Amino acid sequence: MSDTLQSYIAGRWIGTEAAQTLRSAINGSAVARTHAEAIDFGEALQHARRQGLSGLLALDFQERAQRLKALAKYLLEHKESLYAISAHTGATRADSWIDIEGGAGTLYAYASIGSNELPSGNLLHEGPAFAIGKKGGFSGTHVLVPRGGVAVHINAFNFPIWGLLEKFAPSFLAGMPCIGKPATATSYLTEAAMRLIVQSGILPEGSLQLVVGGTGDLLDRLDGSDVVTFTGSADTAAKLRAHPNLIRQSVPFTAEADSLNCAILGPDVTPDDEEFALFVREVAREMTTKAGQKCTAIRRAIVPRQHLDAVAEQLRARLAKTVVGDPADERVRMGALASHAQQADVAERVALLRQDCEQIYGAADAAPWVGEGCAQGAFFAPTLLLCRSPLQTASVHNLEAFGPVSTLMPYDTLDEALELSARGKGSLVATLVTHDSGVAAQAIPRMAAWHGRLHILDREAAVESTGHGSPLPTLKHGGPGRAGGGEELGGLRAVKHFLQRAAVQGSPSMLSAVTGEHVRGARVNDTPVHPFRSYFEDLKIGDSLLTHRRTVGEADIVAFGGISGDYFYMHFDEVAAKESPFGKRIAHGYFVLSAAAGLFVSPAPGPVLANYGLDTLRFVKPVGIGDTIQARLTAKRKIDRNKKDAKGVGQGVVAWDVEVSNQHGELVASYDILTLVAKRG
């Protein structure tokens, strides 16, 4: 980290003239200064659109996934330098772990998603294709392709690294160059991470640029191929959403805004239950982790009126044990707010809330800060408020103090608790603490309308629960209303946000050529060599085998029943089977599956190394005694994961389309087989 922070624009670091001084949240000392030079955002966008985009699209989904994995590894190898800088943001080691190693973990997660769920190439077929015409000559499907634009990611101050990486990972995987703009207050930590990213040389040049300072005329220069994402306050999100150029150009805008998240203690829980202690622990943890500076923190703790005093007493006791101060001291469990401006903002909002609420724990109850120089830091004591009439008090559902602040509010019935939870007008996450499945079944469907993620906590879940405030790469992060109405993360869903969806119509053969996948009804290539004898490189989409036939007999059903232990009446009871909708005994579905494998498998050793699963299995029509079956095996999709086994032999994944038909040409079973296929080496 340099004394004067720099932006990384168009392949070079920009900024030598100092501007705004950024101070340590711990002791107020100067940490860094922003640069005064204006950024040419026309140059930045041109660099992203030309060099960045071409570099990204020279790679495919699988190759970009490998780059994400390599970058995650590199950042973790250099994490200690980031931890040292992160301390200036007021974060404890545990807080910084969420930001630094959580950010790298998100890269790993999206590397895995890309490797396991995305094809080779830069087109994602969002099938299945379906027939439109009656004769099978005209079909339709959907495809997703890179947008060809730039993703502008505007982030909040509370997670300077994770905030950038959790947006960058899916957009990079989608082939979209990014311009990241961190919040100024903690941009020194983002800049340090960006220097490592550039130093690694792992990313194609132009795929990620960094803006330290304002966005200038950046948003004015965007067009319909671009995307803007934002994390921060609901007020700022509303202003950005209404930006004239974003509206005029129909630029997709996604917001993840701070919200008044809540936790409800179920009406079934008493102070003697394990869930009671879990509730208290969760509220206290969300108040003190990152000093409460999380968009997912619990701001409203909704509890049965008869247990209000017990909850308040236990929360006060737990907060009193929280040591606040310089994270360099091993005793400290809560650090400072990220900046002195944030400290002033939280104090102002607490003062407004106290006009309608009692303060039942605050600075007067807390021990002095631990550590030298803390008097000049941006510390704020954990503050617990109590609103006795929450249904009649608007401020507790409208005002958010973005710090270690939470408000207790009582309810008399579950319906009242659910109404209170909805008064926040949309949040990122809500927790329901209950051990009664009936309470959960009643509450969750109603809560889902207003909260983006729902966390049900009880003694069983607590063993592995990641907690109320932890967004996960595989689950959606975002919420309705006040929370911004957008979505982030959610596994493959996030990647699709940065791709463009198009409907495609044409003959099955044309759709097959476009999607790189065999589409039912397309021309096939009946190869003289069994497709299972072809190495990965030699196998072509549409290579196919039509097998010999097999007639199903009484002995097959009896033998399969004996082997499997499946003596279901439809296979063995002549009288009952005649009275069934089928009117006769039928073969086991899994016998048909096994018999089809016997028809198309090439048993000798060869390039096919393993069969590791079936997808989309459907038994379409029954197979009876005396019916004759035949299978068609067709290479449907190839995915080159660029991996080798222990012997250095390359491997790829091949999905095979299997159609099993009867003597009338009617489809009786349909599925995909996934196989690992060797390369020539």
N, C-alpha and C positions, 0 to 999 in steps of 0.2 A: 504493500500500500504506500503510495507516494503522499507527500504533504499536500500537494494539489491534486485532487482527483481528476481523472481524465475519462472522456467518453471514447468508446471504440467505434469509429465510424469509417466505413469504406476501406477497411483493412489497415487502419492506422490509429494510434492513440492521439487524441486531440485535447489540448488544454495545458497551458503553462501559467496563465495569469490567474491569481487567486481571487475568489469572490467570497461567498458565504462561509463563515467558520462553523464547523460542526463540532460539538462538544461531547465529551464523555458523559454518559448518563450516571457514572459512578461518582466522579469528583469534579466535573465541570471543566476539566482541562481540555485544550484544543486537541482534537484527534486528526482532523483533516479540513481542507477547504475545497469547496466546489470550484470549478473553473469558470472564468468570465466569458470565454470565447463563445460566440454564437455558433450553432451547428447548422450546416447546410443540409436540410432534410431532403431537398431534391436530390442531392448527391447520395445520401443514405439510401433512399428508396431506389434510385437507379442501380446502385451497387447490389442491393438485395434482389431486385428483379432480374438483373443480368447475371452477375457472377454467382450470387447466392443460389438463385433458382436453378441455374444450369448445373452447378455443383451438386445440389441435392438430387436433381432428377437423373444425374449420371449414376446414382445409386438407386437400388430398389428398396421396397419395404424391408426386406430381410437384411440388406446391407446397412440400412440406416439403424435398424435395431441393434446390430453388432456395434455400431459407433456409439450408441447410447450406453451400451454395456461397458465399452472401453472407457468412456468418459466417467461413468460412475466409479469405476475402479481407480482411475487417476485421481479424482477428487478425494476419495477416501484415503489414498496414499499420502495426500498433502493436507489432510484435515486439521492437523494440529495448528498450522499457521492460521487457519480460519477461526479456530476456537480462541486463539489469542486475541484476534481482532474483535470477535463477537462479544467478548467481555465488556467492551466499551458501550455496547447497546444496553447494558444492564442485565443481560441474560446470565443465568447460572449455567453450569456445565450441562445440566439436564435440559434446560431450555434450549441451549445451543444445539444439543443433540437432535432435537426435533427439526431444527432449521438446516443444519449441515448434513448430518447423516440421514435425516428424513428426506432431504432433497436428493441426495445420491441414491437413496433407496427407491425414490420415485422413478429415477432414471432406470434403475435395474428392473423395476416393475414393468415399465413400458418397453424395455428391451425384451422382456419375456413375452409380453402381449404381442409384440410385433413378430417375434420368432414363432410363436405358437398359433397365432390367429390370422396372420396376414400372408398373402401369397408372395411369390417372386413377381417382380414387375412392379408397375405403378398404377395398376387398375385393380380395384376390388370389386368383384362380382357380388352384388347383394341379391342373390337369387332366392329361390330357384326361378328359372325361366318357366313360363307357362304358355300354353297354346291359346291363341286368340282365334284362329280360324278352325273350322270343323275338320279339315283334312290334314292338319298338322304341318302345313307349309308356312304358317305365319305365327310368330311367337313374340313375347315381350318379356323384358326383365329390367333390372335396375343396375347401374354401375356407379361407382364412386371413384373420382379421379382427383389428383392434385389441382387446387384452385388456380394456380399460376400467379398468385398474389403474395402479399406480405402480411404477416401477423404482428400487430402492435400490441405488446403486453404492458399494461400500466399497473404497477404493483404497490402494495401498502408497505408501511415501515416495519411491521411487526415480524415478518419472516423474509429478510432480505435475500436469502439464498433459496429456500424452499419455494417461496413465492414466484421466483423467476423460473426455477427448474420444473415445477409442476405444470406450468403453462407451456414451457419450451418443449418438454418431452413429447407430448402428443402432436404438437404442430410440426416439430422436426420429423417425427415418424411419418406424418402425412405429406412431407415434402414441401413444407412451407417455411421460407426464411423468416426470421424473427427480428424485431427491434424491441429490446427490453428497456423499460423506463422504471427504475426503482424509485421509491419515495426518497426524497432528498435526505431526510434526517438520518437514515442508516445506510445511505448509498455507498459509504466507504467499505462496508462489508460485501455488498454486491460487486463493487469494483474489484475487490481482492479475489473473489471467486471467478470473475470474468478474466482476470489476468492468468489464473491457472488454466482456464478453459482455452484461452488463446495459446498459452505456453505449451499445452498438450499437443497441439497440432492435429487433433482428432477430427474436428469438425471441418467440413468444406468452408473455405473462405466466403464470407457473406451470408452464411446461414444464421449467424447470431451477431447482432450489433448492440451496443450498450449506450444509453443516453443518461448522462449525469446532469441533472438540472431540468429545465422546462422542456415542454414538447413543441414550443414555438408554433410554426405553421404545419407541423407534421400531419395533423388530422385534416387540414384543408387540402392536402395533396393526395389523399387516398381515393381509390376507386372501388367499383363493385367486386373486384377480385380479391380485395383485402379483407381483413378481419381485425376487430379491436376487442380486446378483453380488458377488464378492469377489476381490481380488488381495492376496496376502500370504503369510504362513507357512502351512505344512501344518498345524501345531498349531492355529492360530487358525481355519483353514478347517474343521477337524474340530469345533471347539466351536460355530461358527456353524451348521454343517450340522445339529447335534443340538439346535438351539434348539427348545424345546417348542412354541412357537406356529407356527414354520415347519413343523414336522412335523404338528401338529394341523390346520392350514389347508391343507396340501399346497401350500405356497408354493414354486415352482420356485427352486432355489438352484444357482448356477453358481460354481465356484471355479477360479481359476488360481493355483496355489501354487508357491512356490519349489521347485526340484527339482535333483537332482544330475545335470545334463546332462553328456553326454560327447562326446568326439571320438575316433575310432579312426583310427590310421594304418594303412592297408592292408598286408597282408603282401607285396604286390608292390612297395612303394615302398622305394627305397634312398636314402641321402644324396646320391646323384648326380642324383636325379630332381627335376623342378620341384615335384612334389607334396610333397616333403619340406619344402622352404622354405615352401610354402603352409600346411602343417600348423603349423609353428612360428609363422608370422605370425598364423594364426587363433587359436591358443591365447594368444599374448601379447596380441593385440588384445582378446580377450574378458576377459583378466585386468585390463586397464588402462582400457578404455572404461567411463565412469561409475564408475571405481575398482572395477570388478568387481561393482557393485551392480545387476545385471540378473538377473531371474528366468530368463533364457535363457543366462547365462554358462556357459562350460565349466568344470566343477568336477573332472572326471576325464579325464585325457589318457591314452589306452590305446595303447601302442606295442609293436611287435615287440621282444622281449627283446634281440635282437642289435643293435638300433639305439637302445637306451635311453640309453647314454652320449652318443651323438651328438646326440640330441634334447635331452637335459639341457644339454649344452654350448651348443648354439645358442640355447636358450631363455634361459639365464643371460646370454649375450652380448646378446641383444635387450632383456631387462629392464633390464640395466645402462645401456642408452642412453635409458631412459625417464626424462625429467625430471619430478619430482614437486614440486608446490608450488602457490602462488597462481596461479589461471588468468589473473589480470591480467597476469602476465609472459608474453610471447609464446613464451618457450622451453619453458614448461610443457606437458606432454602428458598428465599425470594429476593430477587434483585430489584433494580430500579425500573422506572418507566423509561422508554426509549429516548426521551428528550425532555428538556425543561419546558418546551412548549406543550408537550403532552401532559406534563405534570400540572400546568396551569389549566389546561382544558378539563382534565378530570376533576380538579378542585372546583371549578366553576359549575360543572354538571352535578356534582355531589351536593353543592350548596342549593341548587335548584330543586333537586329531589328531596332534600331535607325540609323544604317548605311544606311537603305533604307527608313526610315519613319521619319516624324516629330513627336515630342512629343508635344501634345497640352494641356496636364494636367499631373502634376507630383508632386514630392516632393517640388519644388519651389513654387507651387501654394497652397499647403496644409498647414493647421494650424499645430502648434507643437503638438506632441503626448500628450495626457492627461494621467497623472498618474506618480507617483514616480518610479524611476528606469527604465523608458522606454528607456532611452538612451542605456541601456545594453540589450534591448530586440531585438527580430527579426522582427521589424516592417518594412513595406514597403508601401509607399504611393500609393493610387490608381493612375494608370498610363494609360492615354489614348493616343494612337498613331494614326497617320493618314498616310495612304498609298494612294497617289493620282493616282497611276498607277498600280492597283493590278493585272491586267492581264499580266503586264510585270515584276512583282516583285515576285520572287520565295520564298523569305525568309518568307513572311507573311503567306504562306501556308505550310511551313515546320517547322518553329521554334515555339515552345510553351514556353511561360514564365508562369510557373504554380503558378500564384499569381494574385493579383488584376490588371490584365493587359488585355486590349482589344484594337483591332486595327480597326479603321473606314476605310471603303473602298467604293468608289462610283461606281455606274453602270449606264449605259445609257439605256439599254433595259432589260426586264425580262429574256430573253435568256442569256444575259451577267451575270445577277445576279445568275442564276442557274449554269452557268459555273464556276463562282467564288466559289459557295458553294461546287462544286465537286472537286475543286483544293486541298482541304484538304485531299483528298484520303481516305476518310472514317472517319465518326465521330459517336459519341454516340447519339447525338441529334441535331436537327436544328429547329429553330422557324421561322415561316412565319407569319408576322403581316400584315393582310389585312382584309378589310370588303367586299371584292368583291369575291363572291363564284366562279366566273369564273377564277380569278387569282389562287385561291386555286386548282381548278380542273385541271388547266394547270400545275401548279408547283409541286404539291405533288407527282404525279406519277414519275416524273423525279428525284425529291429529294430522293425518297424512295430507289433508287438504291445505294445511298452513305451514308445514315444516318439511324441509328438504330431506332430512335424514332422521330416522327414529331409532333411538337406542333404548332397548328394553333391558333393564338391569335387575338381576336377582342373584341369589347365592350360586346358582348353577353357571350363569354367564360370567360371573365375577372372576372365575378362575382364569379365563382367557380374554376377558373384555379389554379392548383397546381404549375404552373410555369415551365419555361424552364428546370431548373436544378434539378427537383425532380423525381428520379426514383420511380415507384410505384410497390408494390409487384405483382399486377395483370397484369402489362404490361412488356414486354420484356425489358431488360437492356443489351445493347451491340450494337456493330455496325461492319460494314465490314471494310476491309482494315486496315488502320492505327489504328482503334479502337479495333483491336484484332481479329475480325471475330467470336467472341463467343457470347453466350447468357447467361444471368442470369435472375432470377425472371420470370415474365410472368405467374404467377399462377401455374397451374398444370404442365405446360411445364418444369419448373425448377425441379420439383420432378422427372419427367420422364428422365431428363438428368442423374440422379443418379441411375436409374434402368436399367436392362438389358432386351432388347426386344428379344423375340424369336417367330418364327412361329411354330404353332402346327397343326398337321394334324391327323385326326382319325375319328371314327364314332361320330355322334352327342352325343351319350350317354357317350363316353369317354371324349369328350371335355367338356361336362357338369360336369363330375366328376372332371376334372382337374381344370377348371376355377371356380368351385363353383357357376356357373350360369346355369340356364336352357338354353339349346341350342335347337332351333327348330329342330324337328326330333328325339330328344332324347326320351328315354322311360319316360313315365309319370306315376305317381301313382294316379289312380282314387280313392280318399279316400271316405270311407262311410260317413264321416262327412264333411260337407261343409268347404272348406279351410278357409273361413272367420270366422269360429267358433273356430279355433285353436289359442292358444296363441303363442307369438313370439318364445318361446323356443321349442314348440312342432311342429311347422311348419317346414317341410323339403322341400328343393329345389326339384321341380318336382311334389309336391302335386298339384292335378289338378281336375278340375270340367268340365265336358261336359254338357252343359245346355240342357233344352228342346228347342223346336223350336218355331218360330213365323213367321206367314205369314203376309207380308206387304200388307195393303189394301189402297184403295182410301181414306178412312176416316182418316187413319194415317197421310197421307201427308197433307190433308186439315187441320186437327187439329194442326199438328206441325207448319204449315205455320201461322195459326192464333195465336198460342202461341208465336212463335218466331218473327213474322213480316217479315219472309223471303218468299217473293212471286216471287222468281226468275223463269223465264219463263220455265226452264227445269222441274220444279215441277208442273206447272199449265197450261201451254199453249200447248195443244195437237198438234196443227198444227206445231208450231215452234219446238217442241221437236222431231217430226217425221223427220224434216229436219236436225236435229243435227246428229253428229257422232254416238250417241247412238240409234237413231231411235225410241225413245219412251220417255215418261215421267219417271223420276226417283225420288227416295226418296232423301230427304236432307241427306247429309253425317252426319250431326249432329243428325238427327233422328236415323240413324243406330247406332251411338255411344250411344245415349240414350236408344234405344231399347235393345242393347246388355247389358247395365248396368242393365236394368230391368230383363234380363234373368239370370245374375249371382250374383246380389247383394242379400245378406242375410239380410233382413230388421230388424230383432230383435236386441236389444242391445247385444254387444259382444266385443271380443278383438279388432276388427278393430275400431279405434277411429276416423280416418279422412282420407279423400282422398285429397291429396294436389297437384295433378298435373298429367299430361299425358306427356309421352315422345314418340318420334319417330312415331307420328300418321301419318298414310297413308291410304287414301281411294283407294283401289287397283282396284276394279271393281264396276260398278254401280249396284244399287239394284232397280229393277222396281216393279210396282204394280203386285202382285201375286207371287213374289219371297219369298222364305222361308229362314230365317236366323237362325243360331245357333252359339253359342260362346263357346270357350274353354278358361278357366281361369287357369293359371299355375303359381305357385310360382317360380319366376325367380331368385331373388337375395335378400339376407337378409343383412342388415347393422345394427350392434349393436353399437349405438352411446354412450352407457353407460350413458344415461340420465334418469332422473326421473321427473315426473310431480309434481305439488304442493302437491299432496296427497302422494308422495313417491312411486308411481307406476312406475316401469321401462318401457321403451318404445324402440322399434326398428323400423327401416324402412324396408318395404317389397316392392319390385318391382314385379308386376304381369305381365306376358306376356298374352296378349289377342289376340286371333285369331277369327275373325268373318267370317263364311263361308256361302255360299248359298246352295241351294238344290242339286247342282251338286258337292259339295265339294270344290268349288273354293273359294279362299281367297278374301273377299270383303273389309275388314278393318283389320288393324294391329296396335297395339300400346302397350305401357307399362303404367300401372297405378301405382302410388306411394302412399302407404298408411302408416299411423302410426299405429302400432300394439302393444297392451299392453303385458307386461310380466305377469307371474303368480303372482309375488309379493312375 
